[in-house]
Amino acid sequence: MTAKPVHPAVLPGAARPCKRLSLGRDWRYVVGVTPDDKPKAKPVRSDAPAKDGERIAKVLARAGVASRREAERMIALGRVAVNGALIDSPALNVTAADRITLDGKPIAAAEPARLWLYYKPLGLVTSERDEKGRATVFDNLPEALPRVLSIGRLDLNSEGLLLLTNDGEIKRRLELPATGWLRKYRVRVNGTPTEDMLAPLRDGLTVDGIRFQGMTVSIDKIQGANAWLTVGIREGKNREIRRAINHIGLIVNRLIRTGYGPFKLGVMEPGQVEEVKARVLRDQLGLGAPEEPALKPKVRHSRPPPRSEGRPDMSGPAQAARPPRPPSAGPSRQPVQKPGPKRDQKPDPKSRTRPGPKPGPKPGFKPGFKPGPAPGPRSGKPKPRA
């Protein structure tokens, strides 16, 4: 006699409960973790307030007060208040409805996102402050320019295109390698480069434990002991081009950035600043266009009725309609018809008058002039002179 299968909650010798796995009509017990042992997700409260707004440091930076780090220092010093209460931590989200003050004065409204092209000269540091006291890019910008941030960096001995913006979100977006924008440089090297020497740059190489992705490199021209190259990169690590080129045996003695994505240096001079138009900024960065007022629908005017249908004459004062003219008492005038030839009757040729020449002298006639005889045929012998 066979025992009927028992469905115990715990198998003999098992210290933990088991879970039933059904496979059609068959079933089995497997020792393991039951659904009760699995970590449960915390229930989400429907009445919990949703996170909205932006960090207080970001709002201060967009208002042109200072950078995010400097704004966080101001908050730690107790200089910032929200809705009349001082705060000591930047971990706070604020909205447009909150009233923010700095040293008791309300901050300005957030400025619209703007972008500038700047030709960085040689000898300037791309930082707000330099611990060695060297001149910085921000010390040499025009005074009319608002507070701006640099997108990326150019070292002390590099020159060329540097993007500036007043929006921290644009700065962060354009600095990320995921943006995929190509940054082009004109590089002058000391030495004679060959295609075999430049192959490691195109394939990617590792220098001092740092991996550099492949670059686009082309030889423009060779002038004596120097040569000009065009290099394109997408990462922009610290001194990437100089370190990679020095690794293959060439020395960089001049480096000019000529392009950053769709923005080009062009014919700008060192120290010159040009602002990018808002339309170009929206097209290239995908920013939302400002809301425009809705256009009024065009009203189609119906064709005015003719004057005969009762349209008043606007050229002068309205006049009373004239009464119709009464018919005349005399005999009506009938149109006079000239008699013409009948259909079967032939016209009389004598009755027709043809226009003749006008009376008077003919043109070119002179009084007293008598025409002589017509000249005869000309003979071959000349006539003797009298």
C-alpha positions as MATLAB code, in Angstrom:
seq = 'MTAKPVHPAVLPGAARPCKRLSLGRDWRYVVGVTPDDKPKAKPVRSDAPAKDGERIAKVLARAGVASRREAERMIALGRVAVNGALIDSPALNVTAADRITLDGKPIAAAEPARLWLYYKPLGLVTSERDEKGRATVFDNLPEALPRVLSIGRLDLNSEGLLLLTNDGEIKRRLELPATGWLRKYRVRVNGTPTEDMLAPLRDGLTVDGIRFQGMTVSIDKIQGANAWLTVGIREGKNREIRRAINHIGLIVNRLIRTGYGPFKLGVMEPGQVEEVKARVLRDQLGLGAPEEPALKPKVRHSRPPPRSEGRPDMSGPAQAARPPRPPSAGPSRQPVQKPGPKRDQKPDPKSRTRPGPKPGPKPGFKPGFKPGPAPGPRSGKPKPRA';
ca = [
       0.000    0.000    0.000;
       1.467    3.288   -1.087;
       1.108    6.336    1.100;
      -0.717    9.288   -0.275;
       1.407   12.346   -0.908;
       1.332   14.752    1.955;
       1.698   18.452    1.467;
       3.503   19.535    4.577;
       4.355   23.165    5.192;
       7.859   22.146    6.222;
       9.761   19.176    4.821;
      11.285   16.744    7.270;
      14.749   17.927    8.215;
      14.254   21.377    6.694;
      14.771   24.317    8.995;
      13.066   26.861    6.757;
       9.705   26.819    5.070;
       9.556   25.950    1.418;
       7.823   27.383   -1.591;
       5.584   25.439   -3.977;
       6.363   25.608   -7.666;
       3.491   24.388   -9.818;
       4.327   22.812  -13.153;
       0.990   21.950  -14.724;
      -0.515   19.061  -12.771;
       2.828   18.115  -11.214;
       4.110   19.853   -8.158;
       7.156   19.757   -5.954;
       8.562   21.463   -2.924;
      11.868   23.300   -3.028;
      13.667   24.421    0.077;
      14.346   28.142   -0.194;
      13.068   31.556    0.556;
       9.361   32.077    0.630;
       7.700   35.226   -0.629;
       7.310   36.311    2.978;
      11.106   36.379    3.401;
      11.708   38.709    0.449;
      12.315   42.396    1.259;
       9.169   44.366    0.744;
       9.177   47.759   -0.930;
       8.157   50.624    1.247;
       4.651   51.757    0.493;
       4.397   55.099   -1.240;
       2.170   57.537    0.502;
      -0.298   59.157   -1.798;
      -0.442   62.233    0.394;
       3.360   62.688    0.479;
       4.457   66.027   -1.030;
       6.184   65.647   -4.415;
       9.648   67.091   -4.848;
       9.501   70.166   -7.024;
      11.480   73.321   -7.547;
      15.252   73.652   -7.730;
      18.099   73.625   -5.264;
      18.653   76.931   -3.540;
      22.302   77.091   -4.670;
      21.291   76.595   -8.306;
      18.709   79.358   -8.081;
      21.300   81.731   -6.616;
      23.731   80.863   -9.400;
      21.150   81.475  -12.131;
      20.286   84.815  -10.560;
      23.906   85.858  -11.047;
      24.777   85.992   -7.340;
      27.722   83.572   -7.427;
      28.716   80.102   -8.484;
      27.068   77.110   -6.848;
      30.018   76.443   -4.577;
      30.220   80.070   -3.534;
      26.456   80.105   -2.970;
      26.789   77.084   -0.695;
      29.420   78.959    1.344;
      27.073   81.924    1.641;
      24.327   79.628    2.899;
      26.682   78.053    5.482;
      27.550   81.542    6.755;
      23.869   82.324    7.324;
      23.615   85.065    4.699;
      20.660   83.538    2.809;
      17.054   83.535    4.002;
      13.987   81.877    2.489;
      10.589   83.366    3.327;
      12.156   85.319    6.181;
      13.934   82.327    7.815;
      17.724   81.931    7.657;
      18.968   78.617    6.310;
      22.280   76.876    6.983;
      22.099   73.975    4.503;
      21.930   73.990    0.687;
      19.772   70.834    0.734;
      16.599   72.802    0.108;
      14.342   73.056   -2.931;
      12.674   76.366   -3.657;
      10.080   77.469   -6.173;
       9.153   80.743   -7.798;
       6.664   81.377   -5.002;
       9.422   81.479   -2.346;
      11.012   84.793   -1.371;
      14.806   84.551   -1.243;
      17.020   87.255    0.228;
      20.778   87.659    0.468;
      22.020   89.850    3.327;
      18.454   91.075    3.723;
      18.059   92.121    0.074;
      15.929   90.158   -2.424;
      17.836   88.497   -5.252;
      17.226   89.368   -8.875;
      15.073   87.242  -11.135;
      16.714   84.464  -13.118;
      18.180   85.694  -16.389;
      17.466   83.929  -19.692;
      20.131   81.493  -20.873;
      22.830   83.157  -22.984;
      26.028   82.003  -24.685;
      29.156   83.878  -25.804;
      32.169   83.031  -27.974;
      35.467   84.273  -26.543;
      38.932   84.214  -28.091;
      41.136   83.356  -25.118;
      44.614   84.884  -25.487;
      47.824   83.261  -24.324;
      48.898   83.668  -20.704;
      45.437   83.634  -19.059;
      44.195   81.050  -16.564;
      40.666   79.670  -17.037;
      39.527   80.009  -13.423;
      37.858   82.631  -11.275;
      40.757   82.781   -8.829;
      44.349   81.691   -9.156;
      46.354   80.734   -6.089;
      49.554   81.968   -7.766;
      48.111   85.388   -8.523;
      48.196   84.994  -12.316;
      45.791   86.847  -14.597;
      42.542   85.010  -15.286;
      40.099   84.982  -18.162;
      37.396   86.628  -16.053;
      39.683   89.531  -15.157;
      40.001   90.470  -18.838;
      36.352   90.214  -19.928;
      34.418   93.367  -20.892;
      32.722   95.114  -17.990;
      29.344   95.084  -19.738;
      29.329   91.283  -19.652;
      27.282   89.747  -16.799;
      28.629   87.068  -14.509;
      29.495   84.082  -16.717;
      30.858   80.554  -16.424;
      33.393   78.918  -18.714;
      32.430   75.750  -20.595;
      35.517   73.598  -20.393;
      39.020   74.942  -19.980;
      42.065   76.023  -21.951;
      45.420   75.869  -20.182;
      47.824   78.747  -19.744;
      49.735   78.154  -22.994;
      46.675   77.428  -25.162;
      44.524   79.915  -27.045;
      41.414   79.999  -29.152;
      37.685   79.479  -28.739;
      36.244   79.393  -25.219;
      32.491   79.247  -24.625;
      30.967   81.343  -21.841;
      27.450   81.110  -20.442;
      25.368   82.479  -17.606;
      23.476   79.207  -17.131;
      24.933   76.367  -15.098;
      22.705   73.768  -16.763;
      24.080   74.644  -20.221;
      27.626   74.478  -18.848;
      27.039   71.005  -17.431;
      25.337   69.727  -20.592;
      28.067   70.876  -22.986;
      30.902   69.595  -20.825;
      29.586   66.030  -20.719;
      31.250   63.618  -23.178;
      27.781   62.218  -23.900;
      27.023   65.414  -25.822;
      29.319   64.102  -28.546;
      30.395   67.512  -29.835;
      33.703   67.490  -31.694;
      36.329   69.970  -30.500;
      38.813   70.920  -33.187;
      42.337   72.268  -32.704;
      45.128   73.578  -34.855;
      48.334   72.143  -33.419;
      51.898   73.101  -34.335;
      54.443   70.421  -33.453;
      58.201   70.315  -33.582;
      59.270   67.371  -35.671;
      58.320   65.583  -38.846;
      55.125   63.590  -38.325;
      54.239   60.629  -40.513;
      51.066   58.618  -40.906;
      52.603   55.717  -39.019;
      53.456   57.998  -36.096;
      49.899   59.338  -35.935;
      48.241   55.905  -36.073;
      48.246   55.429  -32.250;
      46.423   58.739  -31.859;
      43.658   57.578  -34.179;
      43.376   54.181  -32.483;
      43.509   55.512  -28.921;
      46.320   55.101  -26.399;
      47.034   55.008  -22.685;
      49.401   57.546  -21.125;
      50.390   57.295  -17.445;
      47.450   55.017  -16.748;
      44.891   57.325  -18.390;
      43.083   56.047  -21.463;
      42.550   58.522  -24.298;
      39.987   57.753  -26.960;
      40.818   57.844  -30.636;
      41.300   61.261  -32.240;
      40.874   62.556  -35.758;
      44.328   63.705  -36.915;
      45.443   65.056  -40.284;
      48.660   66.680  -41.481;
      48.074   70.136  -42.956;
      51.568   71.267  -43.930;
      55.217   70.957  -42.942;
      57.331   74.095  -42.561;
      60.961   73.382  -41.890;
      61.331   71.855  -38.443;
      57.635   72.360  -37.579;
      54.389   70.916  -38.881;
      50.738   71.917  -38.529;
      48.122   69.319  -37.604;
      44.337   69.395  -37.302;
      43.167   67.378  -34.295;
      39.605   66.590  -33.191;
      38.623   65.130  -29.818;
      35.344   64.439  -28.037;
      36.404   63.909  -24.415;
      38.546   66.899  -23.484;
      40.525   65.473  -20.580;
      43.204   67.529  -18.842;
      45.986   68.377  -21.353;
      44.846   65.465  -23.504;
      46.321   66.602  -26.825;
      49.677   67.695  -25.429;
      50.183   64.502  -23.446;
      49.116   62.212  -26.296;
      51.277   63.930  -28.932;
      54.293   64.097  -26.641;
      53.867   60.371  -26.054;
      54.472   59.571  -29.754;
      57.680   61.637  -29.893;
      56.475   65.080  -31.028;
      56.511   68.326  -29.053;
      53.559   70.734  -29.129;
      54.707   74.365  -29.298;
      51.354   75.981  -30.173;
      47.724   74.928  -29.710;
      44.658   76.840  -30.939;
      41.084   75.670  -30.452;
      39.139   76.499  -33.606;
      35.770   74.846  -32.988;
      33.488   73.545  -30.270;
      30.654   71.601  -31.854;
      28.714   73.886  -34.210;
      30.458   77.029  -32.914;
      33.570   78.185  -34.793;
      36.349   80.644  -34.025;
      36.214   82.194  -37.484;
      38.104   85.461  -37.866;
      37.869   86.566  -34.245;
      40.826   88.381  -32.693;
      42.381   87.546  -29.286;
      40.258   88.999  -26.500;
      37.161   89.470  -28.696;
      33.708   88.423  -27.414;
      30.644   87.663  -29.573;
      27.219   86.628  -28.308;
      25.346   83.760  -29.937;
      21.871   84.681  -31.153;
      18.960   83.276  -29.180;
      17.541   81.545  -32.262;
      20.847   79.732  -32.906;
      21.069   78.799  -29.232;
      17.601   77.231  -29.332;
      18.336   75.337  -32.543;
      21.680   73.918  -31.444;
      20.888   73.137  -27.808;
      17.226   72.199  -28.198;
      16.053   74.799  -25.716;
      12.354   75.549  -25.640;
      11.383   78.553  -27.678;
       9.789   81.422  -25.757;
       6.045   81.537  -25.784;
       4.695   83.776  -28.498;
       1.317   85.468  -28.406;
      -1.344   83.647  -30.338;
      -2.001   85.100  -33.752;
      -5.409   86.579  -34.343;
      -7.441   84.683  -36.943;
      -7.809   86.453  -40.235;
     -11.298   87.820  -40.820;
     -12.610   87.289  -44.334;
     -14.687   90.262  -45.409;
     -17.562   89.524  -47.742;
     -17.688   91.273  -51.088;
     -19.488   94.610  -50.768;
     -22.822   94.768  -52.557;
     -23.050   96.908  -55.702;
     -24.548  100.369  -55.493;
     -27.683   99.224  -57.258;
     -28.533   97.000  -54.267;
     -28.828   99.852  -51.869;
     -25.222  100.676  -51.020;
     -25.063  104.380  -50.112;
     -22.723  106.671  -52.021;
     -19.938  107.580  -49.578;
     -18.293  110.109  -51.904;
     -20.709  112.882  -50.937;
     -23.880  113.660  -49.025;
     -26.721  111.304  -49.559;
     -29.137  112.506  -52.176;
     -32.771  111.627  -52.598;
     -33.528  109.187  -55.349;
     -34.654  110.987  -58.523;
     -38.083  110.139  -59.835;
     -38.222  108.397  -63.195;
     -38.433  110.750  -66.230;
     -41.949  110.862  -67.728;
     -42.329  109.872  -71.391;
     -42.396  112.820  -73.863;
     -45.679  113.792  -75.521;
     -44.170  114.292  -79.051;
     -43.474  111.642  -81.649;
     -40.725  109.286  -80.758;
     -37.524  109.610  -82.683;
     -36.569  106.651  -84.780;
     -33.004  105.986  -85.873;
     -32.342  107.148  -89.434;
     -31.215  104.367  -91.752;
     -29.364  105.153  -94.952;
     -30.682  103.410  -98.071;
     -28.340  100.763  -99.336;
     -28.299   98.436 -102.264;
     -30.584   95.524 -102.207;
     -29.284   92.002 -101.997;
     -30.026   91.169 -105.681;
     -29.243   94.625 -107.122;
     -25.732   95.304 -108.426;
     -24.148   98.595 -107.452;
     -23.709  101.223 -110.209;
     -20.023  101.725 -110.875;
     -20.635  105.363 -111.949;
     -22.287  106.205 -108.716;
     -19.261  105.270 -106.746;
     -16.771  108.056 -106.151;
     -13.187  107.254 -105.636;
     -10.970  109.557 -103.593;
      -8.739  111.555 -105.949;
      -5.635  113.590 -105.342;
      -5.939  116.660 -103.235;
      -5.979  119.961 -105.155;
      -2.893  122.100 -105.021;
       0.728  121.880 -106.115;
       2.548  118.666 -105.729;
       5.243  118.467 -103.106;
       8.627  119.614 -104.403;
       7.106  121.821 -107.203;
       8.859  125.178 -107.808;
       7.143  128.027 -109.687;
       8.792  128.956 -113.061;
      10.524  125.645 -113.373;
      10.206  123.921 -116.757;
      11.280  120.341 -116.995;
      13.638  119.544 -119.891;
      13.651  116.542 -122.143;
      14.402  113.221 -120.634;
      18.031  112.210 -120.971;
      18.735  109.610 -123.663;
      20.952  106.607 -123.512;
      24.489  107.465 -122.577;
      27.020  106.896 -125.338;
      30.578  105.896 -124.906;
      32.040  109.064 -126.592;
      32.193  112.186 -124.484;
      30.594  115.338 -125.855;
      32.925  118.162 -126.859;
      32.982  121.131 -124.571;
      31.705  124.410 -125.915;
];
